[in-house]
């Protein structure tokens, strides 16, 4: 236990601090833990504000808030392991189920310092990982008291300093993205700044939204819970896909249920608040202390949650697939399809040409490969330049043959926005509720690159490369593309030329991304050279498209 006369941590608590710290494996998760504490324990009548400062030399992260602060008793409670926080004990909902969050810093660093002000009294304490590691049985580990309830003229609030890092990588972008994702579910009225810049909740552009309130007849544990499903205007990044499962605003997991990996599921996201997950439950716990982002499917409430999400997400996905099929039959879509096929043919021809000219040569580095021109023509069985695990797109001892794309289907007509599909009978969808929990295997397409036109919204980028399928999406709603097209047909020269240029550029970026992912580069400038060469090569192949008509 902690002692009031000199804050101290006993040996078994020191051990538990280190063990629980190991559950926080990523810096962004550690930082969010303290940001969330600052937002949750706000001072009455004050808009919660948390500031994060990330220093690189030496590495240090400082998280300060304008919350209610802690007195000496609060600090004792802070260093008490496996104890619910005082808000939850007093009946106010919150995140602290296990009291393990305070140890998160030791997953990435050796020093945790807490400076806190409450009612004009300031305390500063420090805990070091080395002190916890050196604790022997029965000996208390001192929490270093740098100041205890010293009178000050400062507002309430707490500053957490994490320093003496044990990791080498501290990515500011990853921290900002994590804060953006979590703030989407936190609600309004809170502010977070990272290095002086306010972080806004990240919400992808929405085409339309559907809502469903569960009845007791459907799932008893979900009675009255509202499932909100959004369909985005553009394909979502992996981390943005799926339904966020919340309990009192705390994010526990994001899932697509049985729809994961199926066509059009990459457009679906949403949220489901399940208050029952935050209530005491007799039996298998819904989640553990690790904040791992995974719920326990053995829990009855979790199982019902998975089933409810799977049923409605799958029903929506099937309607999107059907709507997509209808859009593909339009005349303008057919013209765009032909254009996409021709662009893809040139891209795949370029990829085939490159594969014949280069072969991977080990550099001697850890997992790195040097790309050098082959000193001879490739013979039968000789390795060509392809990512690990894929078959060659063409036979290397044959003449150059365009690689046939596996599916060059295009998206919606440029003049017609994504339709708002009418809700269908959810009973028609999968109701098993089963969620695959194994790590997904990577898809390695063997049919080359494909090109598709999509209406992704004016705010989205003009192109998007989906690595899993090697598909280049050209955004018909982008202002530059809209200006090039105007009121003309899609086979108008200006529009065609711009489409080719956009696809060629995105292909060059995707080409370099594939190589970088497979450790083919040893110097930072090599991807730039590859991108320049691929664009130049394709510009020569497509020269006729740019001739005056």
ZAPAKOL-388831 format. One record per residue (C-alpha): residue in three letters; x, y, z. Coordinates in Angstrom, 1 decimal. Example, Ala and Ser with C-alpha at 12.3 -4.5 7.8 and 13.67 -1.06 7.14 Angstrom:
BEGIN
PT,ALA,12.3,-4.5,7.8 $
PT,SER,13.7,-1.1,7.1 $
# end
This chain:
BEGIN
PT,UNK,0.0,0.0,0.0 $
PT,UNK,0.9,3.7,-0.3 $
PT,UNK,1.8,5.4,3.0 $
PT,UNK,0.6,8.9,3.8 $
PT,UNK,3.8,9.7,5.6 $
PT,UNK,6.0,9.8,2.6 $
PT,UNK,4.4,8.4,-0.6 $
PT,UNK,5.7,4.9,-1.1 $
PT,UNK,4.9,2.0,-3.3 $
PT,UNK,5.2,-1.6,-1.9 $
PT,UNK,7.0,-4.3,-3.8 $
PT,UNK,4.0,-6.1,-5.2 $
PT,UNK,2.6,-2.8,-6.5 $
PT,UNK,5.9,-2.0,-8.1 $
PT,UNK,5.7,-5.3,-9.9 $
PT,UNK,2.1,-4.7,-11.0 $
PT,UNK,3.1,-1.2,-12.3 $
PT,UNK,5.7,-2.7,-14.6 $
PT,UNK,3.4,-5.6,-15.7 $
PT,UNK,0.5,-3.3,-16.6 $
PT,UNK,2.9,-0.9,-18.3 $
PT,UNK,3.8,-3.6,-20.8 $
PT,UNK,0.2,-3.6,-22.0 $
PT,UNK,0.7,-0.2,-23.6 $
PT,UNK,2.9,-1.1,-26.5 $
PT,UNK,2.6,2.0,-28.7 $
PT,UNK,3.6,5.6,-27.9 $
PT,UNK,0.4,7.0,-29.3 $
PT,UNK,-1.6,4.7,-27.0 $
PT,UNK,0.4,5.9,-24.0 $
PT,UNK,-0.1,9.6,-24.8 $
PT,UNK,-3.8,9.1,-25.4 $
PT,UNK,-4.1,7.5,-22.0 $
PT,UNK,-3.0,10.7,-20.2 $
PT,UNK,-4.8,12.9,-22.7 $
PT,UNK,-8.0,11.1,-21.9 $
PT,UNK,-7.4,11.4,-18.1 $
PT,UNK,-7.0,15.1,-18.6 $
PT,UNK,-10.3,15.4,-20.5 $
PT,UNK,-12.2,13.2,-18.1 $
PT,UNK,-11.2,14.7,-14.8 $
PT,UNK,-12.2,18.2,-15.7 $
PT,UNK,-12.8,21.0,-13.3 $
PT,UNK,-16.4,22.1,-12.9 $
PT,UNK,-17.5,24.8,-15.2 $
PT,UNK,-14.3,24.8,-17.2 $
PT,UNK,-14.0,23.6,-20.8 $
PT,UNK,-11.5,20.7,-20.8 $
PT,UNK,-8.3,21.5,-22.5 $
PT,UNK,-5.2,19.3,-22.8 $
PT,UNK,-1.9,20.4,-24.4 $
PT,UNK,0.7,17.9,-25.6 $
PT,UNK,4.2,19.0,-26.2 $
PT,UNK,6.6,16.5,-28.0 $
PT,UNK,10.3,17.2,-27.8 $
PT,UNK,12.8,15.3,-29.8 $
PT,UNK,16.2,16.2,-28.3 $
PT,UNK,16.1,14.9,-25.7 $
PT,UNK,12.9,12.9,-26.2 $
PT,UNK,10.3,14.1,-23.8 $
PT,UNK,6.5,14.2,-23.9 $
PT,UNK,4.6,16.7,-21.6 $
PT,UNK,0.8,16.5,-21.2 $
PT,UNK,-0.8,19.3,-19.3 $
PT,UNK,-4.5,19.8,-18.5 $
PT,UNK,-6.8,22.3,-16.8 $
PT,UNK,-8.6,19.7,-14.8 $
PT,UNK,-9.3,19.7,-11.1 $
PT,UNK,-5.9,18.5,-10.0 $
PT,UNK,-4.9,16.3,-7.1 $
PT,UNK,-4.1,16.9,-3.5 $
PT,UNK,-2.0,14.5,-1.4 $
PT,UNK,-4.8,12.1,-1.0 $
PT,UNK,-5.4,12.1,-4.7 $
PT,UNK,-1.8,11.3,-5.4 $
PT,UNK,-2.0,8.4,-3.0 $
PT,UNK,-5.0,7.1,-4.9 $
PT,UNK,-3.2,7.7,-8.2 $
PT,UNK,-0.4,5.3,-7.3 $
PT,UNK,-2.9,2.6,-6.0 $
PT,UNK,-3.0,-0.3,-8.4 $
PT,UNK,-6.2,-2.3,-9.2 $
PT,UNK,-8.4,0.3,-7.7 $
PT,UNK,-11.4,1.9,-9.5 $
PT,UNK,-11.1,5.6,-9.8 $
PT,UNK,-13.0,7.8,-7.4 $
PT,UNK,-15.4,9.1,-10.1 $
PT,UNK,-16.7,5.6,-10.8 $
PT,UNK,-16.9,4.7,-7.1 $
PT,UNK,-19.1,7.8,-6.6 $
PT,UNK,-21.4,6.8,-9.5 $
PT,UNK,-20.0,9.0,-12.3 $
PT,UNK,-19.2,7.1,-15.4 $
PT,UNK,-15.6,7.0,-16.5 $
PT,UNK,-12.8,4.9,-18.0 $
PT,UNK,-11.0,3.7,-14.9 $
PT,UNK,-12.0,0.1,-14.3 $
PT,UNK,-8.7,-1.2,-13.2 $
PT,UNK,-6.6,1.7,-12.1 $
PT,UNK,-3.7,0.7,-14.4 $
PT,UNK,-3.5,3.7,-16.7 $
PT,UNK,-1.1,5.6,-14.5 $
PT,UNK,1.7,3.1,-15.4 $
PT,UNK,1.4,3.5,-19.2 $
PT,UNK,4.5,5.7,-19.3 $
PT,UNK,6.8,2.9,-18.3 $
PT,UNK,6.0,1.1,-21.5 $
PT,UNK,8.1,3.6,-23.4 $
PT,UNK,10.2,5.5,-20.9 $
PT,UNK,12.0,5.3,-17.5 $
PT,UNK,10.7,8.5,-15.8 $
PT,UNK,7.2,9.6,-14.9 $
PT,UNK,6.8,13.0,-13.2 $
PT,UNK,3.4,14.3,-12.0 $
PT,UNK,3.0,18.0,-11.2 $
PT,UNK,-0.5,18.9,-9.9 $
PT,UNK,-2.3,21.9,-8.5 $
PT,UNK,-5.5,21.8,-6.5 $
PT,UNK,-7.0,24.7,-4.5 $
PT,UNK,-3.8,26.7,-4.5 $
PT,UNK,-1.5,23.9,-3.4 $
PT,UNK,1.1,22.3,-5.7 $
PT,UNK,2.6,18.9,-5.4 $
PT,UNK,5.3,17.3,-7.6 $
PT,UNK,6.3,13.7,-7.4 $
PT,UNK,8.4,11.4,-9.6 $
PT,UNK,8.6,7.7,-10.1 $
PT,UNK,11.4,5.9,-11.9 $
PT,UNK,11.4,2.5,-13.6 $
PT,UNK,14.8,1.6,-12.1 $
PT,UNK,13.4,2.1,-8.5 $
PT,UNK,10.6,-0.3,-9.4 $
PT,UNK,12.9,-2.9,-10.9 $
PT,UNK,15.3,-2.8,-7.9 $
PT,UNK,12.6,-3.3,-5.3 $
PT,UNK,13.1,-6.5,-3.3 $
PT,UNK,10.5,-8.4,-1.3 $
PT,UNK,9.1,-6.4,1.6 $
PT,UNK,10.9,-3.1,0.8 $
PT,UNK,8.9,-0.1,-0.1 $
PT,UNK,9.8,1.8,-3.3 $
PT,UNK,9.8,5.6,-2.6 $
PT,UNK,7.9,7.9,-4.8 $
PT,UNK,10.3,10.9,-5.0 $
PT,UNK,8.6,13.9,-3.5 $
PT,UNK,9.9,17.1,-5.2 $
PT,UNK,7.2,19.3,-3.6 $
PT,UNK,4.1,18.5,-1.5 $
PT,UNK,1.2,20.9,-1.3 $
PT,UNK,3.3,24.0,-1.6 $
PT,UNK,1.2,27.2,-1.7 $
PT,UNK,1.0,28.7,-5.2 $
PT,UNK,-1.1,31.2,-7.1 $
PT,UNK,-1.9,28.8,-10.0 $
PT,UNK,-5.1,27.4,-11.4 $
PT,UNK,-6.0,23.8,-10.9 $
PT,UNK,-4.5,21.3,-13.3 $
PT,UNK,-2.0,18.4,-13.8 $
PT,UNK,1.1,18.1,-15.9 $
PT,UNK,2.5,14.7,-16.8 $
PT,UNK,6.1,14.5,-18.0 $
PT,UNK,7.4,11.4,-19.6 $
PT,UNK,11.2,11.3,-20.3 $
PT,UNK,14.3,9.1,-20.6 $
PT,UNK,12.7,7.1,-23.4 $
PT,UNK,13.3,3.4,-23.9 $
PT,UNK,12.2,3.5,-27.5 $
PT,UNK,13.8,5.1,-30.5 $
PT,UNK,10.8,6.1,-32.5 $
PT,UNK,8.4,8.8,-31.4 $
PT,UNK,6.1,9.7,-34.3 $
PT,UNK,4.2,13.0,-34.0 $
PT,UNK,1.9,12.1,-36.9 $
PT,UNK,0.9,8.8,-35.3 $
PT,UNK,0.0,10.6,-32.0 $
PT,UNK,-2.1,13.2,-33.8 $
PT,UNK,-4.0,10.5,-35.8 $
PT,UNK,-4.7,8.6,-32.6 $
PT,UNK,-6.1,11.7,-30.9 $
PT,UNK,-8.2,12.5,-34.0 $
PT,UNK,-9.8,9.1,-34.1 $
PT,UNK,-10.6,9.1,-30.4 $
PT,UNK,-11.9,12.6,-30.3 $
PT,UNK,-14.5,11.6,-32.9 $
PT,UNK,-16.2,9.6,-30.2 $
PT,UNK,-15.5,11.8,-27.3 $
PT,UNK,-18.2,14.4,-28.0 $
PT,UNK,-18.1,18.2,-28.3 $
PT,UNK,-16.9,20.7,-25.7 $
PT,UNK,-13.3,19.4,-25.3 $
PT,UNK,-10.0,20.7,-26.8 $
PT,UNK,-6.7,19.0,-27.5 $
PT,UNK,-3.6,20.7,-28.8 $
PT,UNK,-0.4,19.0,-30.0 $
PT,UNK,2.6,21.3,-30.2 $
PT,UNK,0.3,24.3,-30.3 $
PT,UNK,-2.0,23.1,-33.1 $
PT,UNK,-5.5,22.2,-32.2 $
PT,UNK,-6.5,18.6,-33.2 $
PT,UNK,-9.9,18.2,-34.8 $
PT,UNK,-11.9,15.0,-34.7 $
PT,UNK,-11.4,13.1,-37.9 $
PT,UNK,-14.7,12.4,-39.6 $
PT,UNK,-14.4,11.1,-43.3 $
PT,UNK,-16.7,12.7,-45.9 $
PT,UNK,-20.1,11.1,-45.6 $
PT,UNK,-22.4,10.2,-48.5 $
PT,UNK,-25.4,9.1,-46.3 $
PT,UNK,-26.2,7.8,-42.9 $
PT,UNK,-28.5,5.1,-41.5 $
PT,UNK,-29.6,4.5,-37.9 $
PT,UNK,-31.2,1.6,-36.2 $
PT,UNK,-32.4,1.3,-32.6 $
PT,UNK,-32.3,-2.3,-31.3 $
PT,UNK,-35.4,-3.8,-29.7 $
PT,UNK,-35.5,-6.4,-26.9 $
PT,UNK,-36.8,-8.9,-29.3 $
PT,UNK,-33.6,-8.6,-31.4 $
PT,UNK,-30.9,-8.6,-28.7 $
PT,UNK,-31.8,-8.3,-25.1 $
PT,UNK,-28.5,-6.8,-24.1 $
PT,UNK,-28.7,-4.2,-26.8 $
PT,UNK,-32.3,-3.0,-26.1 $
PT,UNK,-32.5,0.8,-26.8 $
PT,UNK,-29.0,1.0,-28.2 $
PT,UNK,-28.7,3.0,-31.4 $
PT,UNK,-26.4,1.8,-34.2 $
PT,UNK,-25.2,4.6,-36.5 $
PT,UNK,-23.8,3.5,-39.9 $
PT,UNK,-22.2,6.0,-42.3 $
PT,UNK,-21.2,5.4,-45.9 $
PT,UNK,-18.2,7.5,-46.9 $
PT,UNK,-17.7,9.2,-50.3 $
PT,UNK,-14.3,7.6,-50.7 $
PT,UNK,-12.6,4.3,-49.7 $
PT,UNK,-11.6,4.5,-46.1 $
PT,UNK,-8.1,3.8,-44.7 $
PT,UNK,-8.0,0.6,-42.7 $
PT,UNK,-8.0,2.4,-39.4 $
PT,UNK,-11.1,4.4,-40.3 $
PT,UNK,-13.3,1.4,-41.3 $
PT,UNK,-15.8,-0.3,-39.1 $
PT,UNK,-18.2,0.4,-36.2 $
PT,UNK,-16.7,1.8,-33.0 $
PT,UNK,-18.1,0.0,-30.0 $
PT,UNK,-18.3,2.4,-27.1 $
PT,UNK,-19.3,2.2,-23.4 $
PT,UNK,-20.0,5.6,-21.7 $
PT,UNK,-17.9,7.2,-24.5 $
PT,UNK,-14.9,5.0,-24.1 $
PT,UNK,-13.8,3.2,-27.3 $
PT,UNK,-13.2,-0.5,-26.8 $
PT,UNK,-13.1,-1.9,-30.3 $
PT,UNK,-13.8,-1.1,-34.0 $
PT,UNK,-15.2,-3.9,-36.2 $
PT,UNK,-17.0,-4.6,-39.4 $
PT,UNK,-18.1,-8.0,-38.1 $
PT,UNK,-18.7,-10.6,-40.7 $
PT,UNK,-18.5,-8.0,-43.5 $
PT,UNK,-14.8,-7.4,-43.1 $
PT,UNK,-12.9,-7.7,-46.3 $
PT,UNK,-16.0,-8.0,-48.5 $
PT,UNK,-16.7,-5.7,-51.5 $
PT,UNK,-17.8,-2.2,-50.5 $
PT,UNK,-17.1,-2.7,-46.8 $
PT,UNK,-14.3,-0.3,-47.2 $
PT,UNK,-16.9,2.5,-47.3 $
PT,UNK,-18.7,1.7,-44.1 $
PT,UNK,-18.0,3.2,-40.6 $
PT,UNK,-20.1,4.2,-37.6 $
PT,UNK,-20.6,3.7,-33.9 $
PT,UNK,-22.6,1.8,-31.3 $
PT,UNK,-22.9,2.9,-27.7 $
PT,UNK,-23.5,-0.1,-25.4 $
PT,UNK,-23.8,1.1,-21.8 $
PT,UNK,-24.1,-2.5,-20.5 $
PT,UNK,-20.4,-3.1,-21.3 $
PT,UNK,-19.6,-0.5,-18.6 $
PT,UNK,-21.7,-2.2,-15.9 $
PT,UNK,-20.5,-4.9,-13.5 $
PT,UNK,-21.2,-8.3,-15.0 $
PT,UNK,-21.2,-11.8,-13.4 $
PT,UNK,-19.3,-14.1,-15.6 $
PT,UNK,-16.7,-13.6,-18.3 $
PT,UNK,-15.4,-10.0,-18.4 $
PT,UNK,-16.1,-8.0,-21.5 $
PT,UNK,-12.5,-6.7,-21.6 $
PT,UNK,-9.3,-6.7,-19.7 $
PT,UNK,-7.1,-4.0,-18.3 $
PT,UNK,-4.9,-3.6,-21.3 $
PT,UNK,-7.0,-1.2,-23.4 $
PT,UNK,-5.9,-3.5,-26.3 $
PT,UNK,-8.7,-2.5,-28.6 $
PT,UNK,-10.3,-6.0,-28.4 $
PT,UNK,-13.4,-7.2,-26.6 $
PT,UNK,-13.8,-10.7,-25.3 $
PT,UNK,-16.2,-12.7,-27.6 $
PT,UNK,-16.8,-15.1,-24.7 $
PT,UNK,-18.8,-12.4,-23.0 $
PT,UNK,-22.6,-12.6,-23.7 $
PT,UNK,-22.9,-8.8,-24.2 $
PT,UNK,-20.0,-8.7,-26.5 $
PT,UNK,-21.4,-11.6,-28.5 $
PT,UNK,-24.7,-9.8,-28.9 $
PT,UNK,-22.9,-6.7,-29.9 $
PT,UNK,-21.0,-8.5,-32.6 $
PT,UNK,-24.1,-10.1,-33.9 $
PT,UNK,-26.1,-6.9,-34.1 $
PT,UNK,-23.3,-5.1,-35.9 $
PT,UNK,-22.7,-8.0,-38.4 $
PT,UNK,-26.4,-8.2,-39.3 $
PT,UNK,-26.8,-4.5,-40.2 $
PT,UNK,-23.4,-3.8,-41.7 $
PT,UNK,-23.8,-6.9,-44.0 $
PT,UNK,-27.2,-5.8,-45.0 $
PT,UNK,-26.0,-2.3,-45.9 $
PT,UNK,-23.0,-3.7,-47.7 $
PT,UNK,-25.1,-5.9,-49.9 $
PT,UNK,-27.3,-2.9,-50.9 $
PT,UNK,-24.1,-0.9,-51.8 $
PT,UNK,-22.9,-3.8,-53.9 $
PT,UNK,-26.2,-3.9,-55.8 $
PT,UNK,-26.2,-0.1,-56.2 $
PT,UNK,-22.7,-0.3,-57.6 $
PT,UNK,-23.7,-2.9,-60.2 $
PT,UNK,-26.5,-0.7,-61.4 $
PT,UNK,-24.2,2.3,-61.8 $
PT,UNK,-21.8,0.4,-63.9 $
PT,UNK,-24.4,-0.1,-66.7 $
PT,UNK,-24.7,3.5,-67.7 $
PT,UNK,-23.3,4.7,-71.0 $
PT,UNK,-20.9,7.2,-69.5 $
PT,UNK,-19.7,4.6,-67.2 $
PT,UNK,-18.9,2.4,-70.2 $
PT,UNK,-16.9,5.1,-71.7 $
PT,UNK,-15.0,5.6,-68.5 $
PT,UNK,-14.5,1.9,-68.3 $
PT,UNK,-12.8,1.8,-71.7 $
PT,UNK,-10.6,4.7,-70.7 $
PT,UNK,-9.7,3.0,-67.5 $
PT,UNK,-8.8,-0.2,-69.3 $
PT,UNK,-6.5,1.7,-71.7 $
PT,UNK,-4.7,3.5,-68.9 $
PT,UNK,-4.4,0.2,-67.0 $
PT,UNK,-3.0,-1.5,-70.1 $
PT,UNK,-0.2,1.1,-70.4 $
PT,UNK,0.5,0.9,-66.7 $
PT,UNK,0.8,-2.9,-66.8 $
PT,UNK,2.9,-2.8,-69.9 $
PT,UNK,5.3,-0.4,-68.1 $
PT,UNK,5.3,-2.7,-65.1 $
PT,UNK,6.0,-5.7,-67.3 $
PT,UNK,8.8,-3.9,-69.1 $
PT,UNK,10.4,-2.9,-65.7 $
PT,UNK,10.1,-6.4,-64.4 $
PT,UNK,12.1,-7.8,-67.4 $
PT,UNK,14.8,-5.2,-67.1 $
PT,UNK,15.5,-5.4,-63.3 $
PT,UNK,16.1,-8.2,-60.9 $
PT,UNK,16.6,-8.0,-57.0 $
PT,UNK,20.2,-8.2,-55.8 $
PT,UNK,20.8,-8.7,-52.1 $
PT,UNK,22.6,-5.7,-50.6 $
PT,UNK,23.9,-7.4,-47.5 $
PT,UNK,21.8,-5.2,-45.3 $
PT,UNK,19.1,-6.4,-43.0 $
PT,UNK,16.3,-7.4,-45.4 $
PT,UNK,17.3,-4.9,-48.0 $
PT,UNK,17.6,-5.4,-51.7 $
PT,UNK,19.4,-3.6,-54.4 $
PT,UNK,17.7,-3.1,-57.8 $
PT,UNK,20.3,-3.3,-60.6 $
PT,UNK,19.8,-3.8,-64.3 $
PT,UNK,20.2,-7.4,-65.3 $
PT,UNK,23.4,-8.2,-67.1 $
PT,UNK,21.6,-10.7,-69.3 $
PT,UNK,18.2,-11.5,-70.5 $
PT,UNK,16.1,-13.3,-68.1 $
PT,UNK,15.9,-17.0,-68.8 $
PT,UNK,13.5,-19.6,-67.7 $
PT,UNK,13.1,-19.7,-63.9 $
PT,UNK,15.1,-16.5,-63.3 $
PT,UNK,13.6,-14.2,-60.6 $
PT,UNK,12.0,-11.0,-61.8 $
PT,UNK,11.2,-7.9,-59.7 $
PT,UNK,8.1,-8.7,-57.8 $
PT,UNK,7.1,-8.4,-54.1 $
PT,UNK,7.6,-11.5,-52.0 $
PT,UNK,4.8,-14.1,-52.3 $
PT,UNK,3.6,-13.0,-55.8 $
PT,UNK,3.8,-14.8,-59.1 $
PT,UNK,5.3,-12.9,-62.1 $
PT,UNK,2.7,-10.9,-64.0 $
PT,UNK,4.2,-12.1,-67.3 $
PT,UNK,6.5,-14.9,-68.4 $
PT,UNK,9.9,-13.3,-68.5 $
PT,UNK,11.2,-15.1,-71.6 $
PT,UNK,8.4,-13.9,-73.8 $
PT,UNK,7.9,-10.7,-75.8 $
PT,UNK,6.3,-7.8,-73.8 $
PT,UNK,2.6,-8.6,-73.4 $
PT,UNK,0.2,-6.3,-71.6 $
PT,UNK,-0.9,-7.6,-68.2 $
PT,UNK,-4.6,-8.2,-68.3 $
PT,UNK,-6.2,-6.5,-65.2 $
PT,UNK,-8.3,-8.8,-63.0 $
PT,UNK,-11.2,-6.3,-62.8 $
PT,UNK,-11.2,-2.9,-64.2 $
PT,UNK,-14.8,-2.1,-63.2 $
PT,UNK,-15.4,1.5,-62.5 $
PT,UNK,-17.4,3.3,-59.9 $
PT,UNK,-20.5,5.5,-60.1 $
PT,UNK,-21.4,7.8,-62.9 $
PT,UNK,-19.8,11.2,-62.5 $
PT,UNK,-23.1,13.1,-62.8 $
PT,UNK,-24.9,10.9,-60.3 $
PT,UNK,-24.1,11.2,-56.6 $
PT,UNK,-23.9,8.1,-54.4 $
PT,UNK,-27.6,7.1,-54.1 $
PT,UNK,-29.2,6.8,-50.7 $
PT,UNK,-30.3,3.2,-50.7 $
PT,UNK,-33.5,2.3,-49.0 $
PT,UNK,-33.1,0.2,-45.9 $
PT,UNK,-33.6,-3.5,-46.6 $
PT,UNK,-34.8,-6.3,-44.3 $
PT,UNK,-31.9,-6.9,-41.9 $
PT,UNK,-33.1,-10.4,-41.4 $
PT,UNK,-31.7,-11.2,-44.9 $
PT,UNK,-28.1,-10.6,-43.7 $
PT,UNK,-25.8,-12.9,-41.8 $
PT,UNK,-27.0,-13.1,-38.2 $
PT,UNK,-24.4,-15.4,-36.8 $
PT,UNK,-22.5,-12.7,-35.1 $
PT,UNK,-19.2,-14.5,-35.6 $
PT,UNK,-16.2,-12.3,-35.8 $
PT,UNK,-12.9,-13.7,-37.2 $
PT,UNK,-10.2,-12.8,-34.7 $
PT,UNK,-7.2,-14.1,-36.5 $
PT,UNK,-4.8,-11.6,-38.1 $
PT,UNK,-5.9,-10.9,-41.7 $
PT,UNK,-3.7,-12.3,-44.4 $
PT,UNK,-2.3,-9.9,-47.0 $
PT,UNK,-3.9,-10.1,-50.4 $
PT,UNK,-1.3,-10.3,-53.2 $
PT,UNK,-3.1,-9.7,-56.5 $
PT,UNK,-1.6,-11.5,-59.5 $
PT,UNK,-3.4,-9.6,-62.3 $
PT,UNK,-1.5,-6.3,-62.3 $
PT,UNK,-2.8,-2.8,-61.7 $
PT,UNK,-6.3,-1.7,-62.3 $
PT,UNK,-7.8,1.8,-62.7 $
PT,UNK,-11.3,2.9,-61.6 $
PT,UNK,-13.1,6.2,-61.7 $
PT,UNK,-15.1,7.2,-58.5 $
PT,UNK,-17.1,10.0,-57.2 $
PT,UNK,-15.2,10.5,-54.0 $
PT,UNK,-16.3,14.1,-53.2 $
PT,UNK,-14.7,17.4,-53.9 $
PT,UNK,-12.7,17.4,-50.6 $
PT,UNK,-11.0,14.1,-51.3 $
PT,UNK,-7.7,13.8,-53.1 $
PT,UNK,-7.7,13.6,-56.9 $
PT,UNK,-6.5,10.0,-56.8 $
PT,UNK,-6.2,7.2,-54.3 $
PT,UNK,-4.1,4.0,-54.5 $
PT,UNK,-5.5,1.0,-52.8 $
PT,UNK,-2.5,-1.3,-52.2 $
PT,UNK,-4.5,-4.4,-51.3 $
PT,UNK,-5.9,-4.7,-54.8 $
PT,UNK,-3.4,-2.5,-56.7 $
PT,UNK,-6.3,-0.2,-57.8 $
PT,UNK,-5.9,3.4,-58.7 $
PT,UNK,-9.0,5.4,-58.1 $
PT,UNK,-9.4,8.7,-60.0 $
PT,UNK,-11.7,11.1,-58.2 $
PT,UNK,-14.3,12.5,-60.7 $
PT,UNK,-15.4,15.1,-58.1 $
PT,UNK,-12.0,16.7,-57.7 $
PT,UNK,-12.1,20.4,-58.8 $
PT,UNK,-9.3,20.0,-61.3 $
PT,UNK,-11.0,17.0,-62.9 $
PT,UNK,-14.4,18.7,-62.9 $
PT,UNK,-12.8,21.8,-64.6 $
PT,UNK,-11.1,19.6,-67.2 $
PT,UNK,-14.4,17.8,-68.0 $
PT,UNK,-16.8,20.8,-67.8 $
PT,UNK,-20.0,20.0,-69.7 $
PT,UNK,-18.2,17.9,-72.3 $
PT,UNK,-18.2,14.1,-72.6 $
PT,UNK,-15.7,12.0,-70.8 $
PT,UNK,-13.8,11.3,-74.0 $
PT,UNK,-13.1,15.0,-74.4 $
PT,UNK,-9.3,15.4,-74.9 $
PT,UNK,-8.6,17.6,-71.9 $
PT,UNK,-10.3,15.2,-69.6 $
PT,UNK,-8.6,12.2,-71.1 $
PT,UNK,-5.2,13.8,-70.9 $
PT,UNK,-5.7,14.8,-67.2 $
PT,UNK,-7.0,11.3,-66.4 $
PT,UNK,-3.9,9.7,-67.9 $
PT,UNK,-1.6,12.1,-66.0 $
PT,UNK,-3.4,11.5,-62.7 $
PT,UNK,-3.2,7.8,-63.0 $
PT,UNK,0.4,7.8,-64.1 $
PT,UNK,1.4,9.9,-61.1 $
PT,UNK,-0.6,7.8,-58.7 $
PT,UNK,0.9,4.6,-60.2 $
PT,UNK,4.4,6.0,-59.7 $
PT,UNK,3.7,6.8,-56.1 $
PT,UNK,2.1,3.3,-55.6 $
PT,UNK,5.1,1.7,-57.3 $
PT,UNK,7.5,3.3,-54.9 $
PT,UNK,5.2,2.5,-52.0 $
PT,UNK,5.2,-1.2,-53.0 $
PT,UNK,9.0,-1.2,-53.2 $
PT,UNK,9.5,0.6,-49.9 $
PT,UNK,7.1,-1.8,-48.2 $
PT,UNK,9.2,-4.7,-49.4 $
PT,UNK,12.5,-3.1,-48.4 $
PT,UNK,13.8,-2.7,-51.9 $
PT,UNK,15.3,0.7,-51.2 $
PT,UNK,18.6,1.4,-49.3 $
PT,UNK,18.7,5.2,-49.8 $
PT,UNK,16.0,7.8,-49.3 $
PT,UNK,16.4,9.3,-52.8 $
PT,UNK,15.8,6.0,-54.7 $
PT,UNK,11.9,6.2,-54.5 $
PT,UNK,12.1,9.7,-56.1 $
PT,UNK,14.2,8.3,-59.0 $
PT,UNK,11.8,5.5,-59.5 $
PT,UNK,8.8,7.8,-59.5 $
PT,UNK,10.4,10.1,-62.1 $
PT,UNK,11.4,7.2,-64.3 $
PT,UNK,8.0,5.6,-64.2 $
PT,UNK,6.2,8.8,-65.1 $
PT,UNK,8.7,9.5,-67.9 $
PT,UNK,8.3,6.0,-69.3 $
PT,UNK,4.5,6.2,-69.3 $
PT,UNK,4.5,9.7,-70.8 $
PT,UNK,6.4,8.3,-73.8 $
PT,UNK,4.0,5.3,-74.1 $
PT,UNK,1.0,7.6,-74.1 $
PT,UNK,2.4,10.3,-76.3 $
PT,UNK,-0.4,9.9,-78.9 $
PT,UNK,-3.0,10.8,-76.3 $
PT,UNK,-1.5,14.2,-75.9 $
PT,UNK,-1.3,15.0,-79.6 $
PT,UNK,-3.6,17.8,-80.9 $
PT,UNK,-6.7,16.3,-82.4 $
# end
